[in-house]
Amino acid sequence: MTNPNTLLLIMINAVLMLALAALLISPMVFFFAALAGAPLMLSILIIITLTTRAKAPAEIKA
């Protein structure tokens, strides 16, 4: 009768370890996602500003 209890303890420990691993890994995932996404967002903003600045003088001259 000790096998179900030990299996339950092993399952609970595995779930707790997975939860701790997820808590530890998720900030790193968000950090790397921010590192990868920041240059993309900056490039998109730079492209938008360059296109709007390129279009604005043409509208003013016309």
DRENZATOR-113926 format. One record per residue: residue in one letter; x, y, z of N, C-alpha, C in turn. Coordinates in Angstrom, 1 decimal, padded with zeros to 4 digits. Layout:
R,rest,n.c1,n.c2,n.c3,ca.c1,ca.c2,ca.c3,c.c1,c.c2,c.c3
R,A,X,Y,Z,X,Y,Z,X,Y,Z
...
END
This chain:
R,rest,n.c1,n.c2,n.c3,ca.c1,ca.c2,ca.c3,c.c1,c.c2,c.c3
R,M,000.8,-001.2,000.0,000.0,000.0,000.0,000.9,001.3,000.0
R,T,002.2,001.1,000.1,003.0,002.3,000.1,003.3,002.8,-001.3
R,N,003.0,002.0,-002.3,003.3,002.5,-003.7,002.4,003.6,-004.1
R,P,001.1,003.6,-003.9,000.3,004.8,-004.3,000.7,006.1,-003.6
R,N,001.1,006.0,-002.4,001.5,007.2,-001.7,002.8,007.8,-002.2
R,T,003.8,006.9,-002.5,005.0,007.3,-003.1,004.8,007.9,-004.5
R,L,003.9,007.2,-005.2,003.7,007.8,-006.6,003.1,009.2,-006.5
R,L,002.2,009.4,-005.5,001.6,010.7,-005.4,002.6,011.7,-005.0
R,L,003.5,011.3,-004.0,004.6,012.2,-003.6,005.5,012.6,-004.8
R,I,005.8,011.6,-005.6,006.7,011.8,-006.8,006.0,012.7,-007.8
R,M,004.7,012.5,-008.0,004.0,013.3,-008.9,003.9,014.8,-008.4
R,I,003.6,014.9,-007.1,003.5,016.3,-006.5,004.9,017.0,-006.6
R,N,006.0,016.2,-006.3,007.3,016.8,-006.4,007.6,017.2,-007.9
R,A,007.2,016.3,-008.8,007.5,016.7,-010.2,006.7,017.9,-010.7
R,V,005.5,018.0,-010.2,004.7,019.2,-010.6,005.3,020.4,-010.0
R,L,005.7,020.3,-008.7,006.4,021.5,-008.1,007.7,021.9,-008.8
R,M,008.5,020.9,-009.1,009.7,021.2,-009.8,009.4,021.8,-011.2
R,L,008.4,021.3,-011.9,008.0,021.9,-013.2,007.5,023.4,-013.0
R,A,006.8,023.6,-011.9,006.3,025.0,-011.7,007.5,025.9,-011.4
R,L,008.4,025.4,-010.6,009.6,026.2,-010.3,010.4,026.5,-011.5
R,A,010.6,025.5,-012.3,011.3,025.6,-013.6,010.6,026.6,-014.5
R,A,009.3,026.6,-014.6,008.6,027.5,-015.4,008.7,028.9,-014.9
R,L,008.7,029.1,-013.6,008.8,030.4,-013.0,010.2,031.0,-013.2
R,L,011.2,030.1,-013.2,012.6,030.5,-013.4,012.9,030.8,-014.9
R,I,012.3,030.0,-015.8,012.6,030.1,-017.2,011.8,031.2,-017.9
R,S,010.5,031.4,-017.4,009.7,032.4,-018.1,010.3,033.8,-018.1
R,P,010.9,034.3,-017.0,011.5,035.7,-017.1,012.6,035.7,-018.2
R,M,013.4,034.6,-018.3,014.5,034.5,-019.3,013.9,034.5,-020.7
R,V,012.8,033.8,-020.9,012.1,033.8,-022.2,011.6,035.2,-022.5
R,F,011.0,035.9,-021.5,010.5,037.2,-021.8,011.7,038.2,-022.1
R,F,012.8,038.0,-021.4,014.0,038.8,-021.6,014.6,038.6,-023.0
R,F,014.7,037.4,-023.4,015.2,037.1,-024.7,014.2,037.6,-025.8
R,A,012.9,037.5,-025.5,011.9,038.0,-026.5,012.0,039.5,-026.6
R,A,012.2,040.2,-025.5,012.4,041.6,-025.5,013.7,042.0,-026.3
R,L,014.7,041.2,-026.0,016.0,041.5,-026.8,015.8,041.3,-028.2
R,A,015.1,040.3,-028.6,014.9,040.0,-030.1,013.8,041.0,-030.6
R,G,012.8,041.4,-029.9,011.7,042.2,-030.4,012.1,043.7,-030.4
R,A,012.9,044.1,-029.5,013.3,045.6,-029.5,013.9,046.1,-030.8
R,P,014.9,045.4,-031.3,015.4,045.9,-032.6,014.4,045.9,-033.7
R,L,013.5,044.9,-033.7,012.5,044.8,-034.7,011.5,046.0,-034.6
R,M,011.1,046.3,-033.4,010.2,047.4,-033.2,010.9,048.7,-033.5
R,L,012.2,048.9,-033.1,012.9,050.1,-033.4,013.1,050.2,-034.9
R,S,013.4,049.2,-035.6,013.5,049.3,-037.1,012.2,049.6,-037.7
R,I,011.1,049.1,-037.2,009.8,049.4,-037.8,009.5,050.9,-037.5
R,L,009.8,051.4,-036.3,009.5,052.8,-036.0,010.4,053.7,-036.9
R,I,011.7,053.3,-037.1,012.6,054.1,-037.9,012.1,054.1,-039.4
R,I,011.6,052.9,-039.9,011.1,052.9,-041.2,009.8,053.8,-041.4
R,I,009.0,053.7,-040.4,007.7,054.5,-040.4,008.1,056.0,-040.4
R,T,009.1,056.4,-039.5,009.4,057.8,-039.4,010.1,058.3,-040.7
R,L,011.0,057.4,-041.3,011.6,057.8,-042.6,010.6,057.9,-043.7
R,T,009.7,057.0,-043.8,008.7,057.1,-044.8,007.8,058.4,-044.6
R,T,007.4,058.7,-043.4,006.6,059.8,-043.2,007.4,061.1,-043.5
R,R,008.7,061.1,-043.1,009.5,062.3,-043.4,009.8,062.4,-044.9
R,A,009.9,061.3,-045.6,010.1,061.3,-047.0,008.8,061.8,-047.7
R,K,007.7,061.5,-047.2,006.4,061.8,-047.8,006.1,063.3,-047.5
R,A,006.4,063.8,-046.3,006.0,065.1,-045.9,006.6,066.2,-046.8
R,P,007.9,066.2,-047.1,008.4,067.3,-048.0,007.8,067.3,-049.4
R,A,007.5,066.1,-049.9,006.9,066.0,-051.2,005.5,066.6,-051.2
R,E,004.8,066.4,-050.1,003.4,067.0,-050.0,003.6,068.5,-049.8
R,I,004.6,069.0,-049.1,004.8,070.4,-048.9,005.2,071.1,-050.2
R,K,006.1,070.4,-050.9,006.6,071.0,-052.2,005.5,071.0,-053.2
R,A,004.7,069.9,-053.2,003.6,069.9,-054.2,002.5,070.8,-053.8
END
